[in-house]
Amino acid sequence: MPLTHVLLALSVTVIWGLSFVVIKIGVGTTPPLVLCALRFIFAALPAIFFIPRPQTSWRSLIGYGFFLGVAQFGLLFAAIAIGMPASLASLVMQAQVFFTILFAALLMGEKPWPHQVVGGVVACFGLILIAWPRLAGSGAVPFLMTVAAAACWGVANIISKRAGRIDMLGYVVWASLIPPIPLLALSMWLDGPAQVAGAFTHLSLGTLASAAYLAYPTTIFAFAVWAHLLSHHPAATVTPFALLVPVAGILGSWLILGEAMRPIEALGGTVIILGLMANIFGARVIRLLRT
């Protein structure tokens, strides 16, 4: 991989990692589901006027938009708003890899490889280490919401996988039309119409900047670059860079938010990363051992 592509991959991981910090900052001043709705409004507009609708059904777009935008990000934004640290969220969300493998096995008959099973078991142990001290206190609900968000991401991955070989940037942009109305309706139910109306009538530059960052660099730019890299290099070369997303999230949370991880959380996070490494590098290790 040329140096320019390495730098592009690193920029994507930093953008994605810092998005958790931006969410934490944004939900401090704006109802989480309103901020989430703004993110998808910005991601869809004006991009849909320039990016053609992908050759797939509206059913697929609606399903993907619901599970990615309403379920996954709605749960994630709400979890961070009620206390989930951004650093931990960036780690726990990586469990989507193993939820995707599980759902692919259950719904599509794809048999997981032994190294994927081992990686999933290791990552689950890491999640248990993080969850153990939280399940007895107020941190249980946001932690479980974040795990549920990772599971919803796995469902969204299966829906996009079933869509076949299509323009994934267009798929994400057009699916972004789906989440705003359900998210705003949920926010009106949970937060009240007055608070939702107040969020829109008193939009701050900080809220707009947060939504813009989550929509344009995080969704449009990063996704386009990632798709470009995957089209030019083997997935085994590109996907390991995703391991740096929680690293960027943890460092950004520490430097910007002053979040510090407890020892048991740091240990659990390390175990999750080891599980991800087993999933990504396991096949190559097995081939080397057989030669």
N, C-alpha and C positions, 0 to 999 in steps of 0.2 A: 504494500500500500504506500503510495507516495506521501511525502511529508504534508502536502496541502490537504490530502484526505484525512490523514491522522489528526491534523489540527481541526478540521471540520467535525470529525467524530468527537473530539474532546470538547469542542464548543457546544455540541448538542447535549452531552452529558452534564456540562455545567449549567446550561439553560434549564434542563429538566430538573436537576437537583435543586437549583435556586427557586424553582417554581413553588416548592413547598414553603420556603421562607416568605415568598410573595403572598401566598394564600394566608399564612399566619398573620401577616401585616394587614391584609385586606379585610379579613373577617373581624379585625379589631374595631373597625369603624362602620362596617356594612353588614346587614344580615347575610349569613353565608349563602343561602340559596339565591338571594338577589345577585350577589357577586358572581356566583356560578352561572346564573342566567346571562349576566352581562358578558361573561367570558365567551359564551357560545353565540351571542348576538354579534359580538365583534368578530368571532371566527368565521361566521357565515357571511357577514356583510362587510365590505362590498365584494368579497371573493367570489360569491356565486354568480356574479355578473361577468366574470372573466374566466372561470373554471367550469367546463362543461359537466353536466350531470353524468356520473359514471354509468356504464351499461349494466345496471342491476335493478332489481325491483324496488318499489317504494317500501314493500314489506321489510326487505333487508335493511334499507336505510332507517326506517322507523325503529326496528328492533335494535340496531346498532346505536342509534342516537339515544334511545331510552336507556339501555344498559350502560353505555359509556357516560352519557351526560347527566341523566337524571339519577340513576342508581349509583354508579361508581363515584362520580365527582360530587354529586349531591351528598352522599354519605361522607366522603372525605372532607369536604369543606365544613360540613356540620360537626364532624368529629374534631377537627382542628379548632373550630370555634368554641367547643365546650371543654377543651383542655388537652387534646392530643398534641404532644410536642411535634414540631415540624421535622426534627431530626429522626424521631422514631417512625413517623408516618412515612418518610422516604424509604426506610428500611422495610417496614411491614408491607408496604404496597408491592414490594418485589415478589411477594408470595403469589402474585398473579401468574407467574410463570408456571407454578406447580398446579394452581387451579385450572389453568388452561390445559395442561397435560391430562389432568384428571377428567375434565369435562370432555376432552377429545376422545378419551378411552371409553367413557360412558355413553356419549351421544353419537360418536362417529366410528366407534370400533377400532380406533388407533391404539395398538398395543404399545405401552411405554417400554423403553429400553431399560435394562437393569440399572444403568448409571443414573437414569432419570428418577427411578424409584428410590435409589439410595439418596440422591440429592433432595428429593421431596421429604424423606424421613428426617434427614439432617436439618432441613429448613424448619420443619414442624417442631423439632426439638428446640430450635432457636426461638421460635414464636412462644413456646411454652415457658422458656426462661424469662422472656420479656413480660409475659402475661402473669406469671405467678405472683409477683408482689402487687400487681394492679387489680387482680380479680377480687381482692378483699376490700378495696377502697373505691373512691370516686373515679379512678382511672379506668375501671372495667368497661364502662359504657363506650367512651370514645375509642378504646382499644378494639373492642369487638366490632364497632362500626367501621373501623379502618380495615379489619380483616374481611368484613362483609363487602367493603368497597373493592378489595383485591379480588374477591370471588366474582363480583359483578364485572370486573375488568376481564376475568377469564371467560365469562359468558359472552361479552362483547367480542373477544378474540375469536371465539368459535363462530359467531355470526359473520364476522368479516372473512373468516377462513372459508365458510360455505359460499360466500359471494364469488369466490374464484379469483382469477387473475384479472383485476380491474385497476383503474387508476385510484390508488389508495388516498392520494391527496384530495382528489375530487370527492371520494367517498366520505372522508372526514369532514370536508367543508359542507357538503350537502346534508350530511347527517346532523350537522350543527344547527340546522333549522328546527330540529325536533325538540331539544331540551328546554328552550326558554319558557314556553307557556306552561308546561307541567311544573317546572321549578318555581315560577312566580306564583302559580296557584297554590303549591305547597307552602310557600313562604307566607302567603296571605292567610292560610289556615293556621300555621304554626306561630307566626310573628304578629299577625293582625294586619288588616288593610292599611291602618294608619302608619304603621312602621314601614311597610313596603312603599307607600306613597311618599313618605318622608325621605326614604332612601333615594328615590328618583328626583324629588324636588330639591334635594340638598346634596347632589352628587359632588363629592370633593375631587380635587385633582389626584389625590392619593388613590381613591377608589377607581377612577378612570385609568390611572397609570397601572394599577394592579390588574384590572381586567384586560387592558391592552397588552401587558406583558404575557399574561396567561393565554391570550388569543393569538397574537402575532409571532413573537419569538418562539413560544412554547409549542404552539399548535402548527401554525403555517410554516414558519422557517425550519424549525427542528424536524418536523415530519418530512418535509420536502427533502432536506439534506439527508436524513436517515434513509429514505427510499432511494435517493440517488446513490448513496454508498452501497446499499444492498444490490443495486442493479449493476454495479461495477466490480464488486468483490464478493467472494463466497460469504455466506451468512456466518460461518465459523470464524471468519476474520473480523467481521463487523460487530457481531453481538457481544463479544467479551467487553467492549467498551461500556455496555449497559451496567456493568458492575461498578462503574465509577459514579453512577447517578446517586446512590445513597451516600457515597463519600462526599460528593459535592453538597448534598443536602445537609449532612452532619456538620461539615466545616462551615457552610453558610449560616446554619442555625446558631453555631457557636460564636462566629465572628459578628453577625448582625443582630441576632436576638439574645445572645448571651446564654443560650441553652446548654446545659451540661448533662451528659448522660451518666446515670448511675452505673456502678461497676457491673451489676447483673444485666443491665440493658446493653452495655457495651459488649459483654460476653455473648448475649443472645444475638446481637447484631452480627458479631463475628461468625457465629455458627450459621446464621442465615446466608452470609456471603459465601461460606464454605459450601453450603448446599447448592447455591447458584453456580459456583465454580465446578462442582461435580456434574451439574447438568450441562454446562457449556463445554467443559474440557474432558468429560468422562470418556466419550467415544474415542478421542484421540489417545488418551492414556491407555485404554484397552488395546487399541491397535498397536501402540508401541510395545506393550508387554507381550503381544503375540508374535512380534517379529524377532 
